[in-house]
Amino acid sequence: MPEVGPGVTGSLFAVEEQRWIEPGRALVVEEELTEDEELWREDDDSDRSGWFCVRTNPFPCPANGCTFVADFMTAAHLILVWEQRDDPNLLHHAQRAKEVGRNPRIEPYEPSFGPSASYYAWEAAGGPVHGVRAR
């Protein structure tokens, strides 16, 4: 029973933390696939050599029926890249990958890794994700 009376300004109760992201688990919300679906592509052909990306342990695309396996943080099967190694968004996404057990490593991007997209251009486009309806 909480204390009540003069001089009591509040009560503390134990709160259990709910974990939404757990190692080895993925969540896909509002999945909707279409037969003629096309992956999002950034409109420019910029050379992003020397930008930075987040390499991770391999993980599968969450879209049903898709066999793509990523070795980097991706969006719509494109490697997300940042101009600065200490970009706050890069560090945030690397931390999230660490929290779900993907063993993230920040390294300079090389075109031989595969097609890339600027994180900020992807974000400005609404963050399209393969196999998941835009919100």
NUTIRO-497027 format. One record per atom (N, C-alpha, C): residue number from 1; atom name; x, y, z; residue in one letter. Coordinates in steps of 0.2 Angstrom, whole numbers, plus 5000, padded with zeros to 4 digits. Example, Ala and Ser with C-alpha at 12.3 -4.5 7.8 and 13.67 -1.06 7.14 Angstrom:
     k    a     xx     yy     zz   r
     1    N   5066   4972   5039   a
     1   CA   5062   4978   5039   a
     1    C   5066   4984   5039   a
     2    N   5064   4989   5035   s
     2   CA   5068   4995   5036   s
     2    C   5064   5000   5039   s
END
This chain:
     k    a     xx     yy     zz   r
     1    N   5004   4994   5000   m
     1   CA   5000   5000   5000   m
     1    C   5004   5006   5000   m
     2    N   5003   5011   4995   p
     2   CA   5007   5017   4995   p
     2    C   5006   5021   5001   p
     3    N   5012   5025   5003   e
     3   CA   5011   5029   5009   e
     3    C   5007   5036   5007   e
     4    N   5003   5038   5012   v
     4   CA   4999   5044   5011   v
     4    C   4999   5048   5017   v
     5    N   5000   5055   5016   g
     5   CA   5000   5059   5022   g
     5    C   5004   5065   5020   g
     6    N   5005   5070   5025   p
     6   CA   5009   5076   5024   p
     6    C   5016   5074   5023   p
     7    N   5019   5078   5019   g
     7   CA   5026   5076   5018   g
     7    C   5028   5071   5013   g
     8    N   5023   5067   5011   v
     8   CA   5024   5062   5006   v
     8    C   5023   5065   4999   v
     9    N   5028   5065   4994   t
     9   CA   5027   5068   4988   t
     9    C   5026   5063   4982   t
    10    N   5027   5057   4983   g
    10   CA   5026   5052   4978   g
    10    C   5028   5045   4981   g
    11    N   5027   5040   4976   s
    11   CA   5028   5033   4978   s
    11    C   5032   5030   4972   s
    12    N   5036   5025   4974   l
    12   CA   5040   5022   4969   l
    12    C   5037   5015   4969   l
    13    N   5036   5012   4963   f
    13   CA   5034   5005   4962   f
    13    C   5039   5002   4957   f
    14    N   5040   4995   4958   a
    14   CA   5044   4992   4954   a
    14    C   5041   4991   4947   a
    15    N   5045   4993   4942   v
    15   CA   5043   4992   4935   v
    15    C   5047   4987   4931   v
    16    N   5044   4983   4927   e
    16   CA   5048   4978   4924   e
    16    C   5049   4981   4917   e
    17    N   5055   4980   4914   e
    17   CA   5057   4983   4907   e
    17    C   5054   4978   4902   e
    18    N   5051   4980   4897   q
    18   CA   5048   4976   4892   q
    18    C   5053   4976   4886   q
    19    N   5056   4971   4884   r
    19   CA   5061   4971   4878   r
    19    C   5057   4970   4872   r
    20    N   5058   4974   4867   w
    20   CA   5055   4974   4860   w
    20    C   5059   4970   4856   w
    21    N   5066   4971   4857   i
    21   CA   5071   4968   4852   i
    21    C   5075   4963   4856   i
    22    N   5075   4957   4854   e
    22   CA   5079   4952   4857   e
    22    C   5083   4948   4852   e
    23    N   5090   4946   4854   p
    23   CA   5094   4943   4850   p
    23    C   5091   4937   4846   p
    24    N   5092   4936   4840   g
    24   CA   5089   4931   4836   g
    24    C   5082   4931   4834   g
    25    N   5079   4937   4836   r
    25   CA   5072   4937   4834   r
    25    C   5071   4943   4829   r
    26    N   5066   4943   4825   a
    26   CA   5064   4949   4820   a
    26    C   5057   4950   4821   a
    27    N   5055   4956   4819   l
    27   CA   5048   4958   4819   l
    27    C   5046   4961   4813   l
    28    N   5041   4959   4809   v
    28   CA   5039   4962   4803   v
    28    C   5032   4965   4804   v
    29    N   5031   4971   4803   v
    29   CA   5024   4974   4805   v
    29    C   5021   4976   4798   v
    30    N   5015   4974   4797   e
    30   CA   5011   4976   4792   e
    30    C   5014   4973   4785   e
    31    N   5015   4967   4785   e
    31   CA   5019   4964   4779   e
    31    C   5014   4964   4773   e
    32    N   5016   4966   4767   e
    32   CA   5012   4966   4761   e
    32    C   5016   4965   4755   e
    33    N   5016   4960   4752   l
    33   CA   5021   4958   4746   l
    33    C   5016   4959   4740   l
    34    N   5020   4962   4735   t
    34   CA   5016   4962   4728   t
    34    C   5021   4958   4723   t
    35    N   5018   4955   4718   e
    35   CA   5021   4952   4713   e
    35    C   5026   4956   4709   e
    36    N   5024   4962   4707   d
    36   CA   5029   4966   4703   d
    36    C   5032   4972   4708   d
    37    N   5034   4970   4714   e
    37   CA   5037   4974   4718   e
    37    C   5044   4976   4716   e
    38    N   5046   4982   4716   e
    38   CA   5053   4984   4714   e
    38    C   5056   4987   4721   e
    39    N   5063   4985   4721   l
    39   CA   5066   4988   4727   l
    39    C   5068   4995   4726   l
    40    N   5068   4999   4731   w
    40   CA   5069   5006   4731   w
    40    C   5077   5007   4729   w
    41    N   5078   5012   4724   r
    41   CA   5085   5014   4722   r
    41    C   5085   5021   4723   r
    42    N   5091   5023   4725   e
    42   CA   5093   5030   4725   e
    42    C   5094   5033   4718   e
    43    N   5092   5039   4717   d
    43   CA   5092   5042   4710   d
    43    C   5099   5043   4708   d
    44    N   5104   5044   4712   d
    44   CA   5111   5046   4709   d
    44    C   5115   5040   4709   d
    45    N   5121   5041   4706   d
    45   CA   5126   5036   4705   d
    45    C   5132   5038   4709   d
    46    N   5132   5041   4714   s
    46   CA   5137   5044   4718   s
    46    C   5142   5038   4720   s
    47    N   5149   5040   4719   d
    47   CA   5154   5036   4722   d
    47    C   5155   5037   4729   d
    48    N   5153   5032   4733   r
    48   CA   5154   5033   4741   r
    48    C   5160   5030   4744   r
    49    N   5165   5028   4739   s
    49   CA   5171   5025   4742   s
    49    C   5173   5030   4748   s
    50    N   5175   5026   4753   g
    50   CA   5178   5030   4759   g
    50    C   5173   5032   4764   g
    51    N   5166   5032   4762   w
    51   CA   5161   5033   4767   w
    51    C   5161   5027   4772   w
    52    N   5157   5027   4776   f
    52   CA   5157   5022   4782   f
    52    C   5150   5018   4782   f
    53    N   5151   5012   4783   c
    53   CA   5145   5007   4784   c
    53    C   5146   5003   4790   c
    54    N   5141   4999   4791   v
    54   CA   5141   4994   4797   v
    54    C   5141   4987   4795   v
    55    N   5146   4984   4795   r
    55   CA   5147   4977   4793   r
    55    C   5144   4973   4799   r
    56    N   5140   4968   4798   t
    56   CA   5137   4964   4804   t
    56    C   5138   4956   4802   t
    57    N   5136   4952   4807   n
    57   CA   5135   4945   4805   n
    57    C   5130   4944   4800   n
    58    N   5130   4939   4796   p
    58   CA   5125   4939   4791   p
    58    C   5118   4938   4794   p
    59    N   5113   4941   4791   f
    59   CA   5106   4940   4793   f
    59    C   5101   4941   4787   f
    60    N   5096   4937   4787   p
    60   CA   5091   4936   4781   p
    60    C   5087   4942   4781   p
    61    N   5085   4944   4775   c
    61   CA   5079   4949   4774   c
    61    C   5073   4946   4777   c
    62    N   5069   4951   4781   p
    62   CA   5063   4948   4784   p
    62    C   5057   4947   4780   p
    63    N   5058   4949   4773   a
    63   CA   5052   4948   4769   a
    63    C   5051   4941   4767   a
    64    N   5044   4939   4768   n
    64   CA   5043   4932   4766   n
    64    C   5045   4930   4759   n
    65    N   5048   4924   4758   g
    65   CA   5050   4922   4752   g
    65    C   5057   4925   4749   g
    66    N   5060   4930   4752   c
    66   CA   5066   4933   4750   c
    66    C   5072   4929   4753   c
    67    N   5076   4928   4748   t
    67   CA   5082   4924   4750   t
    67    C   5088   4928   4751   t
    68    N   5088   4935   4751   f
    68   CA   5093   4939   4752   f
    68    C   5096   4939   4759   f
    69    N   5103   4938   4759   v
    69   CA   5106   4938   4766   v
    69    C   5111   4944   4766   v
    70    N   5110   4948   4771   a
    70   CA   5115   4954   4771   a
    70    C   5121   4953   4776   a
    71    N   5126   4956   4774   d
    71   CA   5132   4956   4778   d
    71    C   5133   4963   4781   d
    72    N   5129   4968   4779   f
    72   CA   5130   4975   4781   f
    72    C   5123   4977   4783   f
    73    N   5122   4983   4787   m
    73   CA   5116   4986   4788   m
    73    C   5113   4989   4782   m
    74    N   5107   4986   4780   t
    74   CA   5104   4988   4773   t
    74    C   5097   4991   4774   t
    75    N   5095   4994   4769   a
    75   CA   5088   4996   4768   a
    75    C   5087   4994   4760   a
    76    N   5081   4990   4759   a
    76   CA   5079   4989   4752   a
    76    C   5085   4985   4749   a
    77    N   5089   4981   4752   h
    77   CA   5095   4978   4750   h
    77    C   5101   4982   4748   h
    78    N   5101   4988   4750   l
    78   CA   5106   4993   4748   l
    78    C   5110   4994   4755   l
    79    N   5117   4994   4754   i
    79   CA   5121   4995   4760   i
    79    C   5120   5003   4762   i
    80    N   5118   5004   4768   l
    80   CA   5117   5011   4771   l
    80    C   5124   5014   4772   l
    81    N   5126   5020   4770   v
    81   CA   5132   5023   4771   v
    81    C   5132   5030   4774   v
    82    N   5137   5032   4778   w
    82   CA   5137   5038   4781   w
    82    C   5144   5041   4779   w
    83    N   5144   5048   4778   e
    83   CA   5150   5052   4776   e
    83    C   5155   5052   4782   e
    84    N   5153   5052   4788   q
    84   CA   5157   5053   4794   q
    84    C   5157   5046   4798   q
    85    N   5163   5044   4801   r
    85   CA   5163   5038   4805   r
    85    C   5160   5039   4812   r
    86    N   5159   5045   4814   d
    86   CA   5156   5047   4820   d
    86    C   5149   5050   4820   d
    87    N   5146   5049   4814   d
    87   CA   5139   5052   4813   d
    87    C   5135   5049   4819   d
    88    N   5131   5053   4822   p
    88   CA   5127   5050   4827   p
    88    C   5122   5045   4825   p
    89    N   5119   5045   4819   n
    89   CA   5114   5040   4817   n
    89    C   5118   5034   4815   n
    90    N   5124   5034   4813   l
    90   CA   5128   5028   4811   l
    90    C   5129   5024   4818   l
    91    N   5131   5028   4823   l
    91   CA   5133   5025   4830   l
    91    C   5127   5023   4833   l
    92    N   5121   5026   4832   h
    92   CA   5115   5023   4835   h
    92    C   5113   5017   4831   h
    93    N   5113   5016   4825   h
    93   CA   5111   5010   4821   h
    93    C   5116   5004   4823   h
    94    N   5123   5006   4824   a
    94   CA   5128   5001   4826   a
    94    C   5126   4998   4833   a
    95    N   5124   5003   4837   q
    95   CA   5122   5001   4844   q
    95    C   5116   4996   4844   q
    96    N   5111   4998   4840   r
    96   CA   5105   4994   4839   r
    96    C   5107   4987   4837   r
    97    N   5112   4986   4832   a
    97   CA   5114   4980   4829   a
    97    C   5117   4976   4835   a
    98    N   5121   4979   4839   k
    98   CA   5125   4976   4844   k
    98    C   5120   4973   4849   k
    99    N   5114   4977   4851   e
    99   CA   5109   4975   4856   e
    99    C   5106   4969   4853   e
   100    N   5105   4967   4847   v
   100   CA   5102   4961   4844   v
   100    C   5107   4956   4842   v
   101    N   5113   4957   4844   g
   101   CA   5118   4951   4843   g
   101    C   5121   4951   4836   g
   102    N   5121   4956   4832   r
   102   CA   5123   4956   4826   r
   102    C   5131   4957   4825   r
   103    N   5134   4959   4830   n
   103   CA   5142   4960   4830   n
   103    C   5144   4965   4825   n
   104    N   5141   4972   4826   p
   104   CA   5143   4977   4821   p
   104    C   5150   4979   4821   p
   105    N   5153   4981   4815   r
   105   CA   5159   4984   4815   r
   105    C   5159   4989   4810   r
   106    N   5161   4995   4811   i
   106   CA   5161   5001   4807   i
   106    C   5167   5001   4803   i
   107    N   5166   5001   4796   e
   107   CA   5172   5001   4792   e
   107    C   5171   5005   4785   e
   108    N   5176   5007   4782   p
   108   CA   5175   5011   4776   p
   108    C   5172   5007   4771   p
   109    N   5167   5010   4767   y
   109   CA   5163   5007   4762   y
   109    C   5167   5006   4756   y
   110    N   5167   5001   4752   e
   110   CA   5170   5000   4746   e
   110    C   5165   4997   4741   e
   111    N   5165   5000   4735   p
   111   CA   5160   4998   4730   p
   111    C   5159   4990   4729   p
   112    N   5165   4987   4730   s
   112   CA   5165   4980   4729   s
   112    C   5160   4976   4734   s
   113    N   5158   4980   4740   f
   113   CA   5153   4977   4744   f
   113    C   5147   4976   4741   f
   114    N   5145   4980   4737   g
   114   CA   5138   4980   4734   g
   114    C   5135   4987   4733   g
   115    N   5129   4988   4730   p
   115   CA   5126   4994   4730   p
   115    C   5125   4997   4736   p
   116    N   5125   5004   4736   s
   116   CA   5124   5008   4743   s
   116    C   5119   5013   4742   s
   117    N   5117   5016   4748   a
   117   CA   5112   5022   4748   a
   117    C   5115   5026   4754   a
   118    N   5115   5032   4753   s
   118   CA   5116   5037   4758   s
   118    C   5110   5036   4763   s
   119    N   5112   5036   4770   y
   119   CA   5107   5035   4775   y
   119    C   5102   5041   4775   y
   120    N   5105   5047   4774   y
   120   CA   5100   5053   4774   y
   120    C   5096   5053   4768   y
   121    N   5098   5051   4762   a
   121   CA   5093   5050   4756   a
   121    C   5088   5045   4757   a
   122    N   5090   5039   4760   w
   122   CA   5085   5034   4761   w
   122    C   5080   5037   4766   w
   123    N   5082   5040   4772   e
   123   CA   5078   5043   4777   e
   123    C   5073   5048   4774   e
   124    N   5076   5052   4769   a
   124   CA   5071   5057   4766   a
   124    C   5066   5054   4761   a
   125    N   5068   5048   4759   a
   125   CA   5063   5045   4754   a
   125    C   5058   5041   4758   a
   126    N   5058   5042   4765   g
   126   CA   5053   5039   4769   g
   126    C   5055   5032   4772   g
   127    N   5061   5030   4771   g
   127   CA   5064   5024   4774   g
   127    C   5061   5018   4771   g
   128    N   5060   5017   4764   p
   128   CA   5057   5011   4761   p
   128    C   5061   5005   4763   p
   129    N   5057   5000   4764   v
   129   CA   5060   4993   4766   v
   129    C   5057   4988   4762   v
   130    N   5061   4984   4759   h
   130   CA   5059   4978   4755   h
   130    C   5054   4974   4758   h
   131    N   5048   4973   4755   g
   131   CA   5043   4968   4757   g
   131    C   5039   4971   4763   g
   132    N   5039   4977   4765   v
   132   CA   5036   4979   4771   v
   132    C   5032   4986   4768   v
   133    N   5026   4986   4769   r
   133   CA   5022   4992   4767   r
   133    C   5024   4998   4771   r
   134    N   5025   5004   4767   a
   134   CA   5027   5010   4770   a
   134    C   5022   5013   4775   a
   135    N   5024   5016   4780   r
   135   CA   5019   5018   4785   r
   135    C   5016   5025   4783   r
END
